[in-house]
Amino acid sequence: MMERKVKVGLIQHSCGADRQENVDKAIALIRQAAEQGAQVICTQELFDAMYFPQVIDVEKYNWAEPLDGPTWTTIRDLSRELGVTLICSLYEYAAAGMYFNTVAVYEDGQYLGKYRKHHIPEGPQYLEKYYFTPGDTGYPVFKTKHGTIAVLICWDEWFPEPSRIVALKGAEIVFYPSAIGSEPDHPDLDTSQSWMDAIKAHGIHNGMFIAAVNRVGREDATDGSGHMTFYGRSFLSNPLGQILIESKTNEDEVLVQEIDLNEIKRTRDILQFHRDRRPDSYSEILKVSL
């Protein structure tokens, strides 16, 4: 079997009020990952800004930019300069009154496509339904020179269906850019382990690699109504759900890990979940309520 090794890079960091400083920080960390040999590098969710859906503020619509906007273009050009595949998560302006939580994938300066977040949460200080139109891209996969990848965004990672879909389309690595941390209405609850367990389970169910990247740090709501603390714990797991690398801190950190995509076939030849599926018996799941 031909060797199919690839180095994955995850960029975990805090964000402040100055959006350009956030972009500059991310670029520096991306460069650091590339220097360590990373070939496919993923930012965290909405990496250029503090997590603005803590509050409702119509002015934040002005933070969205079209796919040919300056931040997207900067990341595209960086992928060309570094000769890497870059997965970039930003707030997309699609049309007046229509904004998406979007990831674009670039490789060597070429645009490979986008994914728009499908599952939009709504809860205390996770007020995303005000800001994001539900995604309309379906669940694409992207054929890169380092393998076939897919990207799902934050709340998507709690749902098993998207991961199964991209696996059946050939995804070998699924990236999950995230912004998750404290639960403001349950201040004593730490969901970080449940978060990790839920995501790596998708890798087990589908025999693929999982790469989740999350922000860190405390961010105060702009209206003074509260704050959130993001717990990081970015990680990469293999097709058996074993953690290969996890962030050591809840601070800015670059994770780089080499993986062998041949592990996917070896695992799927043992755990035949895709072979033994019964989609003919699953019609009930298409109903909202049973």
C-alpha positions as CSV (number, residue, x, y, z in Angstrom):
1,M,0.0,0.0,0.0
2,M,1.4,3.4,-1.0
3,E,2.4,5.6,1.9
4,R,-0.2,8.4,2.5
5,K,1.1,10.5,5.3
6,V,0.1,14.1,5.9
7,K,0.8,16.7,8.6
8,V,-2.2,18.5,10.0
9,G,-2.0,21.9,11.7
10,L,-4.6,23.4,14.1
11,I,-4.5,27.1,15.1
12,Q,-5.9,27.8,18.6
13,H,-5.8,31.3,20.0
14,S,-7.6,34.0,22.0
15,C,-9.3,37.0,20.3
16,G,-9.4,40.6,21.3
17,A,-11.3,43.7,20.3
18,D,-8.9,44.7,17.6
19,R,-9.8,42.5,14.6
20,Q,-6.6,43.2,12.6
21,E,-4.6,42.1,15.6
22,N,-6.5,38.9,15.6
23,V,-5.8,38.3,11.9
24,D,-2.1,39.2,12.4
25,K,-1.9,36.7,15.3
26,A,-3.6,33.9,13.2
27,I,-1.2,34.6,10.3
28,A,1.8,34.3,12.6
29,L,0.5,31.0,14.0
30,I,-0.2,29.7,10.5
31,R,3.3,30.5,9.5
32,Q,4.6,28.7,12.7
33,A,2.5,25.6,11.7
34,A,3.9,25.7,8.2
35,E,7.5,25.9,9.6
36,Q,6.8,22.8,11.6
37,G,5.8,21.0,8.3
38,A,2.0,21.3,8.5
39,Q,0.5,20.7,5.0
40,V,-3.2,21.2,5.9
41,I,-3.9,24.0,8.4
42,C,-7.2,25.0,9.9
43,T,-8.2,28.2,11.8
44,Q,-10.7,28.2,14.6
45,E,-14.3,29.4,14.0
46,L,-14.6,33.2,13.2
47,F,-10.9,33.6,14.0
48,D,-10.7,37.3,13.2
49,A,-13.1,38.5,15.9
50,M,-14.3,38.1,19.4
51,Y,-17.4,35.9,19.6
52,F,-19.9,38.6,18.8
53,P,-23.1,36.4,19.0
54,Q,-23.0,36.9,22.8
55,V,-25.3,39.9,22.2
56,I,-27.7,41.2,19.6
57,D,-26.1,44.1,17.8
58,V,-27.2,45.1,14.3
59,E,-23.8,46.9,13.8
60,K,-22.0,43.5,13.8
61,Y,-23.6,42.7,10.4
62,N,-20.9,45.2,9.1
63,W,-18.2,42.7,10.1
64,A,-19.3,40.3,7.4
65,E,-17.3,40.4,4.2
66,P,-17.8,38.8,0.7
67,L,-15.6,35.9,-0.3
68,D,-13.4,38.3,-2.4
69,G,-13.0,40.5,0.7
70,P,-9.6,41.5,2.2
71,T,-9.4,38.8,4.9
72,W,-10.4,35.9,2.7
73,T,-7.9,37.2,0.1
74,T,-5.1,37.5,2.6
75,I,-5.6,33.9,3.6
76,R,-5.8,32.8,0.0
77,D,-2.5,34.5,-0.8
78,L,-0.9,33.1,2.3
79,S,-1.8,29.6,1.1
80,R,0.0,30.3,-2.1
81,E,3.1,31.8,-0.4
82,L,3.4,28.8,2.0
83,G,2.4,26.1,-0.5
84,V,-0.2,24.7,1.9
85,T,-3.9,23.9,2.1
86,L,-5.7,26.5,4.4
87,I,-9.1,26.2,5.9
88,C,-10.4,29.6,6.8
89,S,-13.5,30.4,8.9
90,L,-15.0,33.9,8.7
91,Y,-18.3,35.8,8.7
92,E,-19.6,35.9,5.1
93,Y,-21.6,38.6,3.4
94,A,-23.6,37.0,0.6
95,A,-26.2,39.7,0.0
96,A,-27.9,42.5,1.9
97,G,-29.6,40.9,4.9
98,M,-28.0,37.4,4.2
99,Y,-25.0,36.5,6.1
100,F,-23.4,33.0,6.7
101,N,-21.0,31.4,9.0
102,T,-18.6,30.1,6.3
103,V,-15.4,28.2,5.8
104,A,-13.4,28.6,2.6
105,V,-10.7,26.1,1.5
106,Y,-7.6,27.3,-0.4
107,E,-4.7,25.3,-1.8
108,D,-1.6,27.0,-3.2
109,G,-3.6,30.1,-3.8
110,Q,-6.5,28.3,-5.5
111,Y,-10.1,28.5,-4.1
112,L,-11.4,24.9,-3.7
113,G,-14.8,25.9,-2.4
114,K,-16.8,26.7,0.7
115,Y,-19.0,25.2,3.3
116,R,-21.7,27.2,5.1
117,K,-22.7,26.2,8.7
118,H,-26.0,24.3,8.7
119,H,-26.9,23.9,12.4
120,I,-27.4,27.3,14.0
121,P,-27.6,27.4,17.8
122,E,-29.7,29.7,20.0
123,G,-29.1,29.9,23.7
124,P,-27.9,32.3,26.4
125,Q,-25.0,34.2,24.8
126,Y,-24.9,31.8,21.8
127,L,-27.3,34.0,19.8
128,E,-26.3,32.8,16.4
129,K,-29.8,32.7,14.8
130,Y,-29.7,36.5,14.7
131,Y,-26.5,36.6,12.7
132,F,-26.4,33.5,10.5
133,T,-28.6,32.2,7.7
134,P,-28.7,28.4,7.8
135,G,-26.2,27.0,5.3
136,D,-27.3,26.1,1.7
137,T,-24.1,24.4,0.4
138,G,-25.0,20.8,1.3
139,Y,-22.1,18.9,2.8
140,P,-19.3,19.1,0.3
141,V,-15.9,17.4,0.4
142,F,-12.7,18.9,-1.0
143,K,-10.2,16.9,-2.9
144,T,-6.8,18.3,-1.9
145,K,-3.3,17.1,-2.9
146,H,-3.1,15.7,0.7
147,G,-6.3,13.8,0.7
148,T,-10.1,14.3,0.7
149,I,-11.3,16.5,3.5
150,A,-14.5,18.0,4.8
151,V,-15.3,20.8,7.1
152,L,-18.2,21.2,9.5
153,I,-18.6,24.1,11.9
154,C,-19.1,24.1,15.7
155,W,-22.7,23.2,16.4
156,D,-22.6,20.9,13.4
157,E,-20.2,18.7,15.3
158,W,-22.9,17.6,17.8
159,F,-25.0,16.0,15.0
160,P,-24.1,12.6,13.6
161,E,-25.8,12.9,10.2
162,P,-23.4,15.4,8.6
163,S,-20.3,13.4,9.5
164,R,-21.8,10.2,8.0
165,I,-22.7,12.1,4.8
166,V,-19.2,13.5,4.2
167,A,-17.7,10.1,5.1
168,L,-19.8,8.4,2.4
169,K,-18.7,11.1,0.0
170,G,-15.0,10.1,0.7
171,A,-13.9,12.4,3.4
172,E,-10.7,11.1,5.1
173,I,-10.3,14.0,7.6
174,V,-13.1,16.1,9.0
175,F,-12.2,19.5,10.4
176,Y,-14.4,21.2,13.0
177,P,-13.5,24.9,13.5
178,S,-15.2,25.8,16.8
179,A,-16.0,28.5,19.4
180,I,-17.3,26.8,22.4
181,G,-16.8,27.2,26.1
182,S,-18.7,28.1,29.2
183,E,-22.5,27.8,29.5
184,P,-23.7,31.2,30.9
185,D,-26.9,29.8,32.4
186,H,-25.0,26.8,33.9
187,P,-21.7,28.4,35.2
188,D,-20.5,25.2,36.9
189,L,-20.9,23.0,33.9
190,D,-17.8,22.0,31.9
191,T,-18.8,20.4,28.6
192,S,-15.3,20.1,27.3
193,Q,-15.0,16.3,27.7
194,S,-18.5,15.7,26.3
195,W,-17.5,17.9,23.4
196,M,-14.4,15.9,22.7
197,D,-16.2,12.5,23.1
198,A,-19.0,13.5,20.8
199,I,-16.7,14.6,18.0
200,K,-14.2,11.8,18.1
201,A,-17.2,9.4,18.1
202,H,-17.9,10.6,14.5
203,G,-14.5,9.3,13.6
204,I,-15.2,5.9,15.2
205,H,-18.6,5.6,13.5
206,N,-17.1,6.4,10.1
207,G,-13.5,5.3,10.3
208,M,-11.9,8.7,9.6
209,F,-9.6,11.2,11.2
210,I,-11.1,14.1,13.2
211,A,-9.5,17.5,13.7
212,A,-11.2,20.0,16.0
213,V,-9.9,23.5,16.7
214,N,-11.4,25.7,19.4
215,R,-10.6,29.2,20.6
216,V,-9.4,30.1,24.2
217,G,-9.7,32.9,26.7
218,R,-12.3,35.1,28.4
219,E,-14.4,37.4,26.2
220,D,-16.7,40.0,27.8
221,A,-20.1,40.8,26.1
222,T,-19.9,44.2,24.5
223,D,-23.0,45.4,26.4
224,G,-21.6,44.3,29.8
225,S,-24.3,41.6,30.2
226,G,-21.8,38.8,30.9
227,H,-18.8,36.9,29.6
228,M,-17.8,33.6,28.2
229,T,-14.6,31.6,28.7
230,F,-13.6,29.3,25.8
231,Y,-11.8,26.1,26.8
232,G,-9.7,25.3,23.8
233,R,-8.8,21.5,24.0
234,S,-8.2,21.4,20.3
235,F,-7.3,17.9,19.2
236,L,-6.8,15.4,16.5
237,S,-8.1,11.8,16.7
238,N,-7.6,8.7,14.6
239,P,-10.3,6.4,13.1
240,L,-10.5,4.4,16.3
241,G,-11.1,7.6,18.3
242,Q,-7.7,7.7,20.0
243,I,-6.4,11.2,20.7
244,L,-3.2,11.7,18.7
245,I,-2.5,15.3,19.9
246,E,-4.4,17.7,22.2
247,S,-3.6,21.2,23.2
248,K,-1.6,21.3,26.4
249,T,-2.9,24.7,27.5
250,N,-5.9,27.0,27.4
251,E,-3.7,29.6,25.7
252,D,-2.5,30.3,22.2
253,E,-1.1,27.1,20.7
254,V,-0.2,25.5,17.4
255,L,-0.8,21.8,17.1
256,V,1.0,19.8,14.3
257,Q,0.6,16.1,13.9
258,E,1.5,13.7,11.2
259,I,-1.2,11.1,10.3
260,D,-1.3,8.1,8.0
261,L,-4.4,8.0,5.9
262,N,-3.9,4.3,5.3
263,E,-5.2,3.7,8.8
264,I,-8.7,4.5,7.4
265,K,-8.8,1.4,5.2
266,R,-7.3,-0.8,7.9
267,T,-9.9,0.4,10.4
268,R,-12.9,0.1,8.0
269,D,-11.8,-3.4,7.1
270,I,-12.3,-4.4,10.7
271,L,-15.3,-2.2,11.7
272,Q,-17.6,-2.5,8.8
273,F,-20.1,0.2,9.8
274,H,-20.6,1.5,6.2
275,R,-21.1,-2.0,4.8
276,D,-23.8,-2.9,7.4
277,R,-25.8,0.3,7.2
278,R,-29.6,-0.1,6.6
279,P,-30.6,3.2,4.9
280,D,-33.8,1.5,3.7
281,S,-34.9,1.3,7.4
282,Y,-34.1,4.8,8.4
283,S,-36.9,6.8,6.8
284,E,-38.3,7.8,10.2
285,I,-35.3,10.0,10.9
286,L,-36.5,12.3,8.1
287,K,-39.4,13.4,10.3
288,V,-39.0,16.2,12.7
289,S,-41.1,14.5,15.4
290,L,-41.8,10.8,15.9
